Amino acid sequence: MMVMKIFWVIPFLVVLALPAAAENPTPIGVWLHPDKRIEIEIAPCGERLCAKIVWLKRPNGDNGQALADAKNKDPALRARPLVGLNVLQGLRAVGENEWEDGEIYNPDDGVNYRTRMSIESNGNLRVRAFVLVPMLGQTLIWTPVQ
């Protein structure tokens, strides 16, 4: 009899927890870049957020070797593999579903950009990468990886 009660209570508790999770979306997790060739995992780094590349659609070049950070401005860093590369750091929460004061690295051009991000009502992540001021930048919409 007690076992039957537990089986009814557990699903009820799970249903109660779902709305709470929906009210507090988080960027922590794995996200698909809009070009669908990169997945990035966002995780806490102390009080801030950081992220690394965890998947590439084409992880190897034509020579069969793992793709590297070939366009990095620092020649000493150009041999680093892209998978596992830290590309986002320093984002701090500034409001409900908003983070800023971060920096994002674009291995396609080897440049670090200032960044801010927010979670949209549909659950997608809006990432703004810019130089100097947000007006001088580009917005990307990342989707969660299921």
C-alpha positions as a printed Julia matrix, in Angstrom:
146×3 Matrix{Float64}:
  0.0    0.0     0.0
  2.81   2.41    0.92
  4.61   1.6    -2.35
  1.49   2.52   -4.33
  1.28   5.89   -2.58
  4.91   6.64   -3.44
  4.28   5.85   -7.11
  1.46   8.43   -7.14
  3.41  11.06   -5.2
  6.53  11.04   -7.4
  4.76  11.98  -10.67
  2.81  14.65   -8.77
  6.05  16.19   -7.46
  7.59  16.12  -10.93
  4.59  17.98  -12.36
  4.85  20.59   -9.59
  8.54  21.13  -10.33
  8.02  21.74  -14.07
  6.47  25.23  -13.82
  9.24  26.35  -11.44
 11.88  25.27  -13.94
 10.04  27.05  -16.76
  9.95  30.29  -14.77
 13.72  30.36  -14.29
 15.32  29.54  -17.63
 19.06  29.15  -17.55
 21.75  29.37  -20.21
 23.59  26.49  -18.56
 23.61  23.6   -21.0
 24.47  22.83  -24.62
 23.44  25.21  -27.43
 23.47  24.92  -31.21
 24.99  27.82  -33.12
 22.66  29.22  -35.84
 24.86  27.84  -38.64
 24.25  24.35  -37.17
 27.93  23.42  -37.34
 28.95  24.13  -33.72
 27.58  23.16  -30.31
 28.68  25.17  -27.3
 28.33  24.14  -23.66
 27.72  26.96  -21.18
 28.66  26.3   -17.56
 29.25  28.28  -14.37
 32.79  29.53  -13.8
 32.65  30.82  -10.25
 30.06  33.61  -10.13
 30.13  34.04  -13.91
 29.49  31.93  -17.01
 31.88  30.49  -19.55
 31.56  28.13  -22.5
 33.52  25.79  -24.71
 33.01  24.12  -28.06
 31.84  20.55  -27.47
 30.87  19.45  -30.99
 31.69  20.37  -34.58
 29.78  19.13  -37.61
 33.16  18.69  -39.33
 35.71  18.17  -36.53
 38.52  17.26  -38.93
 40.07  19.08  -41.85
 40.67  17.66  -45.33
 43.92  16.17  -44.04
 42.02  14.12  -41.42
 43.52  16.1   -38.53
 41.37  17.75  -35.85
 40.52  21.34  -36.76
 42.69  23.82  -34.89
 42.49  27.47  -33.86
 44.37  28.41  -37.04
 43.24  32.06  -37.21
 44.25  32.98  -33.67
 46.19  36.26  -33.52
 48.78  34.53  -31.3
 50.82  32.07  -33.42
 51.59  30.0   -30.3
 47.87  29.2   -29.92
 47.11  28.2   -33.51
 47.61  24.48  -32.92
 44.9   24.25  -30.22
 42.06  21.94  -31.24
 38.7   23.66  -31.67
 36.76  20.96  -29.81
 37.21  21.79  -26.13
 38.28  25.37  -26.85
 36.99  27.96  -24.37
 35.13  30.56  -26.42
 33.05  32.47  -23.88
 33.96  33.87  -20.48
 33.08  36.4   -17.85
 29.33  36.72  -18.34
 27.6   37.9   -15.17
 23.9   37.98  -14.37
 22.47  41.51  -14.51
 18.77  40.77  -14.36
 16.25  38.06  -14.86
 17.4   36.08  -17.93
 20.15  38.61  -18.83
 23.94  38.38  -18.7
 26.64  40.84  -19.8
 30.26  41.95  -19.37
 31.46  38.82  -21.1
 33.84  38.13  -23.93
 33.31  35.71  -26.8
 36.04  34.37  -29.05
 35.27  33.7   -32.72
 37.68  31.08  -34.1
 36.47  31.91  -37.63
 38.32  35.24  -37.49
 40.52  34.84  -34.38
 38.96  37.88  -32.65
 37.57  38.35  -29.13
 34.36  40.37  -28.92
 32.47  41.83  -25.99
 29.21  40.0   -25.43
 25.89  40.01  -23.67
 23.09  37.49  -23.83
 19.52  36.88  -22.81
 17.01  34.07  -22.93
 14.03  34.72  -25.17
 10.48  33.75  -24.2
 10.68  30.77  -26.59
 13.75  29.4   -24.74
 16.34  30.39  -27.34
 19.48  32.24  -26.35
 20.08  35.68  -27.86
 23.84  36.34  -28.02
 25.07  39.81  -28.96
 28.77  40.04  -29.92
 30.13  43.53  -30.43
 33.08  45.89  -30.59
 33.03  48.86  -28.2
 29.23  49.27  -27.92
 26.38  46.78  -28.52
 25.15  48.86  -31.46
 28.34  47.87  -33.32
 27.78  44.15  -33.39
 25.83  41.13  -34.46
 23.13  39.1   -32.75
 23.02  35.33  -33.01
 20.17  33.11  -31.85
 21.35  29.83  -30.33
 18.89  26.99  -29.8
 19.03  24.47  -26.97
 20.31  21.0   -27.84
 17.85  18.35  -26.71
